[in-house]
Amino acid sequence: MCEKKLDYSKVRGRIVEKYKTISNFAMKSGIRAEQFTDAFNGRRAFTSLEIMQICEMLKIPDDEIKLYFFTDET
């Protein structure tokens, strides 16, 4: 379990904006939908390789990665 809860609402919104559903994105990325669910619910952290792949697929600029993956939930 992750020590602190992170806010993934921006990445989730970007996925839905570009791929309509998390499931669609999961199929295209090769990352299981359950892994997204676990990360979004704080049961696991995204790996650095997953973050790089997600950012590439969603065209998230390097200088915005922190906003999508490392913002504390309030």
Contacts in CASP RR format, 6 or more apart in sequence:
PFRMAT RR
TARGET T0000
AUTHOR 0000-0000-0000
METHOD contacts of the structure
MODEL  1
MCEKKLDYSKVRGRIVEKYKTISNFAMKSGIRAEQFTDAFNGRRAFTSLE
IMQICEMLKIPDDEIKLYFFTDET
1 42 0 8 1.000
1 43 0 8 1.000
1 44 0 8 1.000
2 42 0 8 1.000
2 43 0 8 1.000
2 44 0 8 1.000
2 45 0 8 1.000
4 72 0 8 1.000
4 73 0 8 1.000
5 42 0 8 1.000
5 72 0 8 1.000
5 73 0 8 1.000
6 42 0 8 1.000
6 69 0 8 1.000
6 70 0 8 1.000
6 71 0 8 1.000
6 72 0 8 1.000
6 73 0 8 1.000
7 71 0 8 1.000
7 72 0 8 1.000
7 73 0 8 1.000
7 74 0 8 1.000
8 39 0 8 1.000
8 40 0 8 1.000
8 68 0 8 1.000
8 69 0 8 1.000
10 67 0 8 1.000
10 68 0 8 1.000
10 71 0 8 1.000
11 54 0 8 1.000
11 58 0 8 1.000
11 60 0 8 1.000
11 68 0 8 1.000
11 69 0 8 1.000
12 22 0 8 1.000
12 40 0 8 1.000
14 58 0 8 1.000
14 60 0 8 1.000
14 68 0 8 1.000
15 22 0 8 1.000
15 25 0 8 1.000
15 58 0 8 1.000
16 22 0 8 1.000
18 25 0 8 1.000
18 58 0 8 1.000
19 25 0 8 1.000
19 28 0 8 1.000
22 33 0 8 1.000
22 36 0 8 1.000
22 37 0 8 1.000
23 33 0 8 1.000
25 36 0 8 1.000
25 57 0 8 1.000
26 32 0 8 1.000
26 33 0 8 1.000
26 35 0 8 1.000
26 36 0 8 1.000
28 57 0 8 1.000
29 53 0 8 1.000
29 54 0 8 1.000
29 57 0 8 1.000
31 50 0 8 1.000
31 53 0 8 1.000
31 54 0 8 1.000
35 44 0 8 1.000
35 50 0 8 1.000
38 44 0 8 1.000
39 45 0 8 1.000
39 46 0 8 1.000
46 54 0 8 1.000
46 69 0 8 1.000
51 65 0 8 1.000
51 69 0 8 1.000
54 60 0 8 1.000
55 62 0 8 1.000
55 65 0 8 1.000
55 68 0 8 1.000
60 68 0 8 1.000
END
